[in-house]
Amino acid sequence: MRLFDARSIVLAKHAQHVVLIHFPIALCLVGIGFDLVAQYKANRVLADVAYYNLLVAAFSTIPVLATGLLAWQLQLEGQRLKGTLLLHLVLAVVSSIMIWIVLSFHWRARRKPQLRLPAYRIPVELLTVAFITLTAHLGGILSGVNAPS
């Protein structure tokens, strides 16, 4: 056996999901943080940083959801989901949709400069943070990182 076997890393049954999930979480949370600071300071550069973080976060949800579904099929052989795993899946889909909704606010405002970002986006962004946090916590429980004591 070799010290570093790229094939076992790439073809592991669920490793991709565990690695990829950190990208949309971090990018979205940082993007929302930059958006809140940009709103407070009226800084266009920070608003641009927020937009690009949210853009990459939204598109990175696609492979994350795909690898999560793939892990379900490979690890559990497509068994019916229940309990924490089902809740994690539902919240993951809701979180992804929320990220895309937040991105759509910014996308529309950038496409039409006369449009301003809606004020109601801030509660939506904070709700998105809550959904992401809860989804990540459940994922930690499922992976054994946040195992209940």
C-alpha positions as CSV (number, residue, x, y, z in Angstrom):
1,M,0.0,0.0,0.0
2,R,1.3,3.4,-0.9
3,L,1.5,6.3,1.5
4,F,-0.7,8.5,-0.7
5,D,-3.3,6.8,-2.8
6,A,-5.2,9.4,-4.9
7,R,-7.6,6.8,-6.2
8,S,-8.8,5.9,-2.7
9,I,-9.3,9.5,-1.9
10,V,-11.2,10.4,-5.0
11,L,-13.3,7.2,-5.1
12,A,-14.1,7.1,-1.3
13,K,-17.8,6.6,-0.8
14,H,-18.6,9.8,1.0
15,A,-15.3,11.8,1.3
16,Q,-16.2,14.3,-1.4
17,H,-19.3,15.6,0.4
18,V,-17.5,16.0,3.7
19,V,-14.7,18.0,2.0
20,L,-16.9,20.1,-0.4
21,I,-19.5,21.1,2.2
22,H,-17.2,23.7,3.8
23,F,-17.0,25.8,0.6
24,P,-20.7,27.0,0.4
25,I,-20.9,27.3,4.2
26,A,-17.9,29.5,4.4
27,L,-18.5,31.5,1.3
28,C,-22.1,32.2,2.1
29,L,-21.4,33.2,5.7
30,V,-18.5,35.5,4.7
31,G,-20.6,36.9,1.8
32,I,-23.4,37.8,4.1
33,G,-21.0,39.3,6.6
34,F,-19.5,41.4,3.9
35,D,-23.0,42.5,2.7
36,L,-23.9,43.6,6.2
37,V,-20.7,45.6,6.6
38,A,-21.1,47.0,3.1
39,Q,-24.7,48.1,4.0
40,Y,-23.5,49.7,7.3
41,K,-20.5,51.5,5.7
42,A,-22.1,52.1,2.3
43,N,-19.0,50.6,0.6
44,R,-19.4,49.4,-3.0
45,V,-16.2,47.4,-2.9
46,L,-17.4,45.4,0.1
47,A,-20.7,44.9,-1.7
48,D,-18.9,43.5,-4.7
49,V,-16.9,41.1,-2.4
50,A,-20.2,40.0,-0.9
51,Y,-21.7,39.4,-4.3
52,Y,-18.8,37.3,-5.6
53,N,-18.7,35.2,-2.4
54,L,-22.5,34.6,-2.7
55,L,-22.1,33.7,-6.4
56,V,-19.5,31.1,-5.8
57,A,-21.4,29.8,-2.7
58,A,-24.6,29.3,-4.7
59,F,-22.9,27.4,-7.5
60,S,-20.9,25.3,-5.1
61,T,-24.1,24.0,-3.6
62,I,-24.7,22.0,-6.7
63,P,-21.8,19.5,-6.3
64,V,-22.4,19.5,-2.5
65,L,-26.0,18.4,-2.9
66,A,-25.0,15.9,-5.6
67,T,-22.3,14.3,-3.4
68,G,-24.6,14.2,-0.4
69,L,-27.2,12.3,-2.4
70,L,-24.4,10.1,-3.8
71,A,-23.2,9.4,-0.3
72,W,-26.8,8.4,0.7
73,Q,-27.0,6.0,-2.2
74,L,-23.5,4.5,-1.7
75,Q,-23.4,4.4,2.1
76,L,-27.0,3.5,2.8
77,E,-27.8,1.8,-0.5
78,G,-30.8,4.1,-1.1
79,Q,-32.6,3.1,2.2
80,R,-35.5,5.3,3.2
81,L,-34.2,8.2,5.2
82,K,-35.5,9.0,8.7
83,G,-34.7,11.0,11.8
84,T,-31.6,13.2,11.8
85,L,-30.5,12.2,8.4
86,L,-33.8,13.1,6.8
87,L,-33.9,16.4,8.6
88,H,-30.3,17.1,7.5
89,L,-31.3,16.4,3.9
90,V,-34.4,18.6,4.0
91,L,-32.5,21.5,5.7
92,A,-29.7,21.1,3.2
93,V,-32.1,21.6,0.3
94,V,-33.7,24.6,2.1
95,S,-30.3,26.1,2.9
96,S,-29.3,25.8,-0.8
97,I,-32.5,27.4,-2.0
98,M,-32.0,30.2,0.6
99,I,-28.5,30.8,-0.7
100,W,-29.8,31.1,-4.3
101,I,-32.5,33.5,-3.1
102,V,-30.0,35.7,-1.4
103,L,-27.8,35.6,-4.5
104,S,-30.9,36.6,-6.6
105,F,-31.3,39.8,-4.6
106,H,-27.7,40.8,-5.3
107,W,-27.9,39.6,-8.9
108,R,-30.9,41.7,-9.7
109,A,-29.4,44.8,-8.1
110,R,-26.2,44.4,-10.1
111,R,-28.0,43.9,-13.4
112,K,-30.2,47.0,-13.0
113,P,-28.1,49.8,-11.3
114,Q,-31.2,51.8,-10.6
115,L,-32.5,49.0,-8.4
116,R,-31.3,49.0,-4.8
117,L,-30.9,45.9,-2.7
118,P,-34.2,45.4,-0.9
119,A,-34.2,46.1,2.9
120,Y,-36.0,42.8,3.6
121,R,-32.9,40.9,2.3
122,I,-31.2,41.3,5.7
123,P,-33.7,39.2,7.6
124,V,-33.6,36.7,4.7
125,E,-29.8,36.6,4.9
126,L,-30.0,36.1,8.7
127,L,-32.6,33.3,8.2
128,T,-30.2,31.7,5.7
129,V,-27.4,31.8,8.3
130,A,-29.7,30.1,10.7
131,F,-30.6,27.3,8.3
132,I,-27.0,26.8,7.3
133,T,-26.0,26.6,10.9
134,L,-28.6,24.1,11.8
135,T,-27.9,22.0,8.7
136,A,-24.1,22.0,9.5
137,H,-24.8,21.1,13.1
138,L,-26.9,18.1,12.1
139,G,-24.2,17.1,9.6
140,G,-21.6,17.2,12.4
141,I,-23.8,15.0,14.5
142,L,-24.1,12.5,11.6
143,S,-20.4,12.5,11.0
144,G,-19.6,12.0,14.7
145,V,-17.9,15.4,15.1
146,N,-20.8,16.9,17.2
147,A,-21.9,13.7,18.8
148,P,-24.4,14.3,21.6
149,S,-22.8,13.6,25.0
